Amino acid sequence: MLIGDVARRSGVSARMLRHYDSLGLVRPTGRSGAGYREYSDEDIRLIFQVESLRSLGLSLRDVRRALDDPGFTPSDLVDDLIQRTRQRIADELDLLTRLRRIDAAEPAGWEDVLQVVALLQALGSPSAGRRQRAALSSVDGTQVPVEALVEAALNETDPNVAGALRWALAQSGDGGLALLADGLRSPQAEVRERAVQTIAEIPHDAATDVLRDALASPDVVVRRYAALALGARGAADAVPTLIDMVVEETKDAEAADVLGVLASDPAEADRIATRLVDCLAWGTLAPSARRRLTEALADIPGSTAARALVGLSQDDDRAVALTATSILTFREGTGKLREGTGKLRDGTGERRDGAGTGTMPDGPLA
């Protein structure tokens, strides 16, 4: 069969058949009287074998090795093909993601496209300083898709860069909240923590709603961050978790500070005081936990807290009794409570325990 007939029947172009011949991959067994290539049935069968192997992604070199080497084992080559295919798919998906993000930025011209590409590349840079500059510059007019900022924030390990990304997302509105809420359900604990920290800095009602949902998270760290942020926003839903933090000595100073903020509402003050008193009645609490609960009453105004402190001043635990007495002295005399933080100052205005300022903590809540 001449080359033209083979090309029509096999679907392999005459040019490719000549290339196979030049490589020694499929050489026709005969020549016509006029010198044209003639292919036997066995040659045609070999052509189909070559094409079948190429359809799996093998190079012509791999095909020749597979056909010529009697000791060839296909399993290793197939495993390698699987890995290469996976990498190729990952590369294509990465390209698709970049293209979608550029499209979402709605560039007006190629200059805008190049700016977005440069910023996306900077967000993925190995240099922390470059990533930080990219995060800060993302609010200076360059339309960076919020999806890219969220992905960067959820994966950032450098605290300075992470802070810049959270700030950038807070400036961008609440468009990334859905993605951040998905981050709260990540199988990776560190991603969940970054997600709730980022949501906590978005000053919108929609973010508050997401934080309320986070109070029911099975991840205790997520619940604690959510409670601190919600309490600072005046949401009483956070009170039970905040009291648990005081009991468990996990950012207990910050939790007490936020309880003091919430207690500025007289009705809420009595409810918080009642919860604290109920906890103090638990028979299983360690003495240190009872002292922390007593200290938490310091900035809770109202008669409920006052009566509790009077009773605690007679407590069998001397440390609790002394703490309650000290608080009563400050409340009734000339001593001043540390303003806005829920901890006592002594007569010189110095903080008693070196606690934090009541802002969102940077340290772990585990």
Rosetta blueprint (number, residue, H / E / L):
1 M L
2 L E
3 I H
4 G H
5 D H
6 V H
7 A H
8 R H
9 R H
10 S H
11 G L
12 V L
13 S L
14 A H
15 R H
16 M H
17 L H
18 R H
19 H H
20 Y H
21 D H
22 S H
23 L H
24 G L
25 L L
26 V L
27 R L
28 P L
29 T L
30 G E
31 R E
32 S L
33 G L
34 A L
35 G L
36 Y L
37 R E
38 E E
39 Y L
40 S L
41 D H
42 E H
43 D H
44 I H
45 R H
46 L H
47 I H
48 F H
49 Q H
50 V H
51 E H
52 S H
53 L H
54 R H
55 S H
56 L L
57 G L
58 L L
59 S L
60 L H
61 R H
62 D H
63 V H
64 R H
65 R H
66 A H
67 L H
68 D H
69 D L
70 P L
71 G L
72 F L
73 T L
74 P H
75 S H
76 D H
77 L H
78 V H
79 D H
80 D H
81 L H
82 I H
83 Q H
84 R H
85 T H
86 R H
87 Q H
88 R H
89 I H
90 A H
91 D H
92 E H
93 L H
94 D H
95 L H
96 L H
97 T H
98 R H
99 L H
100 R H
101 R H
102 I H
103 D H
104 A H
105 A L
106 E L
107 P L
108 A L
109 G L
110 W H
111 E H
112 D H
113 V H
114 L H
115 Q H
116 V H
117 V H
118 A H
119 L H
120 L H
121 Q H
122 A H
123 L H
124 G L
125 S L
126 P L
127 S L
128 A H
129 G H
130 R H
131 R H
132 Q H
133 R H
134 A H
135 A H
136 L H
137 S H
138 S L
139 V L
140 D L
141 G L
142 T L
143 Q L
144 V L
145 P L
146 V H
147 E H
148 A H
149 L H
150 V H
151 E H
152 A H
153 A H
154 L H
155 N H
156 E L
157 T L
158 D L
159 P H
160 N H
161 V H
162 A H
163 G H
164 A H
165 L H
166 R H
167 W H
168 A H
169 L H
170 A H
171 Q H
172 S L
173 G L
174 D L
175 G L
176 G L
177 L H
178 A H
179 L H
180 L H
181 A H
182 D H
183 G H
184 L L
185 R L
186 S L
187 P L
188 Q L
189 A H
190 E H
191 V H
192 R H
193 E H
194 R H
195 A H
196 V H
197 Q H
198 T H
199 I H
200 A H
201 E L
202 I L
203 P L
204 H L
205 D H
206 A H
207 A H
208 T H
209 D H
210 V H
211 L H
212 R H
213 D H
214 A H
215 L L
216 A L
217 S L
218 P L
219 D L
220 V H
221 V H
222 V H
223 R H
224 R H
225 Y H
226 A H
227 A H
228 L H
229 A H
230 L H
231 G H
232 A H
233 R L
234 G L
235 A L
236 A H
237 D H
238 A H
239 V H
240 P H
241 T H
242 L H
243 I H
244 D H
245 M H
246 V H
247 V H
248 E H
249 E L
250 T L
251 K L
252 D H
253 A H
254 E H
255 A H
256 A H
257 D H
258 V H
259 L H
260 G H
261 V H
262 L H
263 A L
264 S L
265 D L
266 P H
267 A H
268 E H
269 A H
270 D H
271 R H
272 I H
273 A H
274 T H
275 R H
276 L H
277 V H
278 D H
279 C H
280 L H
281 A L
282 W L
283 G L
284 T L
285 L L
286 A L
287 P H
288 S H
289 A H
290 R H
291 R H
292 R H
293 L H
294 T H
295 E H
296 A H
297 L H
298 A H
299 D H
300 I L
301 P L
302 G L
303 S H
304 T H
305 A H
306 A H
307 R H
308 A H
309 L H
310 V H
311 G H
312 L H
313 S L
314 Q L
315 D L
316 D L
317 D L
318 R H
319 A H
320 V H
321 A H
322 L H
323 T H
324 A H
325 T H
326 S H
327 I H
328 L H
329 T H
330 F H
331 R H
332 E H
333 G L
334 T L
335 G L
336 K L
337 L E
338 R L
339 E L
340 G L
341 T L
342 G L
343 K L
344 L E
345 R E
346 D L
347 G L
348 T L
349 G L
350 E L
351 R E
352 R L
353 D L
354 G L
355 A L
356 G L
357 T L
358 G L
359 T L
360 M L
361 P L
362 D L
363 G L
364 P L
365 L L
366 A L
